[in-house]
Amino acid sequence: MFFYRGVCLRPPCDPSKFVAEAVKSIPPSGIRRFFDLVSGLEDIISLGVGEPDFITPWHIREMCIHSLEKGQTSYTSNYGLPELRDELARTYYKRYGLDYDPASEILVTTGVSEALDIAVRAVVNPGEEVIVVQPSYVAYVPSVILAGGKPVIVSTSRDDDFSLTAEALKPAITSKTKAIILNFPNNPTGAIMEQEGMEDIADLVVENDLFVISDEVYECLTYGGTHVPFSSLEGLKDRTVMLNGFSKAYAMTGLRLGFAMGAPDIIHSMMMIHQYSMLCAPITAQVGAIEALRNGKEEMERMVREYDRRRRFIVKGFNSIGLECGNPKGAFYAFPYIGGTGLSSSDFAERLLEEKKVVTIPGDVFGEAGEGFLRCAYAASLDDIRKSIERMGDFVEELKQ
Ligand SMILES: Cc1ncc(COP(=O)(O)O)c(C=O)c1O
């Protein structure tokens, strides 16, 4: 019926009609758009990429290589290698007194990215509200939408050093609120939370019977203050799933390794999705992660000291060229205020790229609350940071003329 004299008469189709509505409704990543603008340009300095400029420490790579030489190329348990989960349990007990059972309360994932996706899918029913605190990492809103939930935005501001206050959170809580996604130390602001403010948030969480998805991927990158995991607060352990990973602290972004720690019911539900979508995290990366936890502290601290040096330099640099910049206490991002120049974040970042060849990310990519700011990653060499400050200084001066 579809052929006439050997010619196919089946009608052509528009494949876009097969794309699910949920996918069509998620916003494109503003970061990606910016990297597209860069392609083809020369003499670019990038403060754009949110990943360490270090390569994975040699002793970690060496263990990965050895594991391949030994022929360790199989699947692992869906939960991850038992030795890795034991090591994670030991590490978190030692660091914070957190007592997670490696058999039922830890799941090894393909980066925090996967952990986030399956944590949200494991707890959110269609129509339920999830509070997303912004400015924040670009994946939170899409992951809630893809799970059928409704993201509700709560903004932080530089008046509070971008930390979350109970006053800001309270009005966003409704009878439909199921969970809240937190990210401290924060991408893009570098903000951390002090214990006192966290206790106020914890009270609200308990009063309103909420669940917390706490992305603590920058846990090890703090400067001065000590990180407090949300799950370490009294009564919060079973209400919180901590998402964490090796990408930032151990410069292991491409190895794609993360983990989640939480109550057995939550970890089991996440594993139920993980076993069908991912099966397990790559074994080579899991072997590397064991080595990172056992012997990686010194190298990790060396990288953190280097970020700290750059952090002081970049903050001083921005303030010296008239771009007000607070002191980020964690992660590896500075978040200078550019609103005083009269340009929007995206106009500023686009013109800076075109005219001075410096890549930064406009703050509004991380939510409306980021408008007026730029995210500048200082996971770049001191030399590049110095040059980019000089170029930005020239740019700001030229804007005044
Ligand atoms: C806050 C935050 N969470 C998660 C991720 C993704 O981490 P992973 O490489 O472990 O998937 C990033 C990456 O930039 C991030 O900034």
The ligand as an SDF file (V2000), in Angstrom:
LIG
                    3D

 16 16  0  0  0  0  0  0  0  0999 V2000
   26.3580   22.6550   42.5560 C   0  0  0  0  0  0  0  0  0  0  0  0
   26.7160   21.5880   41.6010 C   0  0  0  0  0  0  0  0  0  0  0  0
   26.1450   20.3840   41.7270 N   0  0  0  0  0  0  0  0  0  0  0  0
   26.4410   19.3860   40.8810 C   0  0  0  0  0  0  0  0  0  0  0  0
   27.3290   19.5440   39.8470 C   0  0  0  0  0  0  0  0  0  0  0  0
   27.6300   18.3850   38.9400 C   0  0  0  0  0  0  0  0  0  0  0  0
   28.5650   17.5810   39.5750 O   0  0  0  0  0  0  0  0  0  0  0  0
   29.0620   16.1940   38.9850 P   0  0  0  0  0  0  0  0  0  0  0  0
   30.2630   16.4660   38.1470 O   0  0  0  0  0  0  0  0  0  0  0  0
   29.3960   15.3920   40.2110 O   0  0  0  0  0  0  0  0  0  0  0  0
   27.9330   15.5970   38.2130 O   0  0  0  0  0  0  0  0  0  0  0  0
   27.9440   20.7880   39.6720 C   0  0  0  0  0  0  0  0  0  0  0  0
   28.8650   21.0170   38.5380 C   0  0  0  0  0  0  0  0  0  0  0  0
   29.2500   22.1050   38.2260 O   0  0  0  0  0  0  0  0  0  0  0  0
   27.6390   21.8270   40.5850 C   0  0  0  0  0  0  0  0  0  0  0  0
   28.2030   23.0370   40.4670 O   0  0  0  0  0  0  0  0  0  0  0  0
  1  2  1  0
  2  3  1  0
  2 15  2  0
  3  4  2  0
  4  5  1  0
  5  6  1  0
  5 12  2  0
  6  7  1  0
  7  8  1  0
  8  9  2  0
  8 10  1  0
  8 11  1  0
 12 13  1  0
 12 15  1  0
 13 14  2  0
 15 16  1  0
M  END
$$$$
